[in-house]
Amino acid sequence: MKLQHYSLEEPTVDLTSLIDVVFLLLIFFMVSTTFERQALLKVDLPEASEVEDRTELPESLELVIDSEGRMYLNDRRLVDSDERTLRAAIEEAVGEERTVPLILRADRQTPHHYVVTAMDVAAQLGFGNLSIATDRTNGSTE
């Protein structure tokens, strides 16, 4: 009787499909991850709680935007609401000083793009201390 002689082969593991799966998972997690966006302009959001009135206020710049989009810088009306006009008015008011607090006070009916334009100009000029002013409410809706 003749028996067949089997050769002993070492078992091999094919890692190609495993590597493909790992790369697909890596790509999936890279694409689905949300990245934190750092804002160029830090905004101090106002609180509507009651605080003591200050007797001394530091020198600041106040930009008021009415419901029609007209802009007033320290109670002086700007010629128009253009970005270049606002930039020139702010530079004229403070010169090279960028540590002056800038207070943005906009009417609730102000179109959004005027507020965004004002914030963008402040960021481009290098203002790091921007506050958005709000009025306190008594819990009632108007």
C-alpha positions in Angstrom: 0.0 0.0 0.0 1.3 3.3 -1.0 0.6 6.2 1.3 0.8 9.7 0.0 3.4 11.9 1.4 2.1 15.3 2.5 4.5 18.1 2.7 4.3 20.3 5.7 3.6 23.9 4.7 3.6 26.6 7.2 0.3 28.4 7.5 0.2 32.0 6.3 -2.1 34.7 7.2 -3.1 37.2 4.4 -3.1 40.6 6.0 -4.1 42.5 2.9 -7.8 42.6 3.7 -7.2 43.5 7.3 -5.0 46.4 6.3 -7.7 47.6 3.9 -10.3 47.6 6.6 -8.0 49.5 9.0 -7.4 52.1 6.4 -11.1 52.5 5.6 -11.8 52.9 9.3 -9.0 55.5 9.6 -10.4 57.5 6.6 -14.0 57.3 8.1 -12.9 58.7 11.4 -10.8 61.4 9.8 -13.7 62.6 7.7 -16.4 62.3 10.4 -14.4 64.1 13.1 -15.4 67.7 13.8 -12.5 70.1 14.1 -12.5 72.9 16.6 -12.5 76.3 14.9 -10.7 79.0 16.6 -12.4 82.4 16.2 -10.2 85.3 15.2 -12.2 87.7 17.4 -13.1 86.9 21.0 -16.5 88.1 21.8 -17.7 88.7 25.4 -21.3 87.6 25.4 -23.4 89.8 27.6 -25.3 88.5 30.6 -28.8 89.8 31.3 -28.6 89.5 35.0 -28.8 92.5 37.2 -25.5 94.1 38.1 -24.4 97.2 40.0 -24.1 100.4 37.9 -20.5 101.5 37.5 -19.6 105.0 38.4 -16.3 104.9 36.4 -16.2 103.5 32.9 -12.9 103.1 31.1 -12.5 105.0 27.9 -14.2 103.0 25.2 -15.5 103.1 21.7 -19.2 102.7 21.2 -20.6 101.7 17.8 -24.3 102.0 17.5 -26.2 100.5 14.6 -29.9 101.5 14.2 -32.7 99.5 12.6 -32.0 101.0 9.2 -28.3 100.1 9.3 -27.0 103.6 10.0 -23.8 103.6 12.1 -22.8 106.0 14.9 -19.3 105.9 16.4 -19.3 107.6 19.8 -22.5 109.5 18.9 -21.1 110.7 15.6 -23.0 109.5 12.5 -20.9 107.9 9.8 -21.5 108.9 6.2 -22.5 105.4 5.2 -22.4 101.9 6.5 -19.6 100.8 4.2 -16.7 98.7 5.6 -14.1 101.2 4.4 -15.9 104.1 6.1 -16.2 102.3 9.4 -12.5 101.3 9.3 -11.5 104.9 8.6 -13.7 106.2 11.4 -12.4 103.7 14.0 -8.7 104.4 13.0 -9.4 108.1 13.3 -10.9 107.7 16.7 -8.3 105.5 18.3 -5.2 105.7 16.1 -2.9 102.8 16.7 -4.4 101.9 20.1 -6.1 98.5 19.9 -6.7 97.8 23.6 -9.6 100.2 23.9 -12.9 98.3 24.5 -15.2 98.4 21.6 -18.9 98.2 22.5 -21.3 97.2 19.8 -24.9 98.2 20.4 -27.3 97.2 17.6 -31.1 97.5 17.4 -33.0 94.3 17.5 -34.3 95.0 14.0 -30.9 95.7 12.5 -30.1 93.5 9.5 -27.6 90.9 10.5 -25.0 91.8 7.9 -24.4 95.2 9.4 -23.4 93.6 12.7 -21.2 91.0 11.0 -19.5 93.8 9.0 -18.8 95.7 12.2 -17.4 92.7 13.9 -15.3 91.8 10.9 -13.8 95.3 10.7 -13.0 95.1 14.4 -11.2 91.8 14.0 -9.3 93.0 11.0 -8.1 96.1 12.9 -6.9 93.9 15.8 -9.5 94.7 18.5 -9.5 91.9 21.1 -12.0 93.4 23.5 -15.4 93.5 21.8 -18.6 93.6 23.8 -22.1 93.3 22.5 -24.5 95.4 24.6 -28.0 94.2 25.5 -30.8 95.6 27.5 -32.1 93.9 30.6 -35.5 92.3 30.4 -38.0 92.0 33.2 -39.1 88.5 32.0 -41.8 89.9 29.8 -42.0 89.6 26.0 -42.7 92.5 23.9 
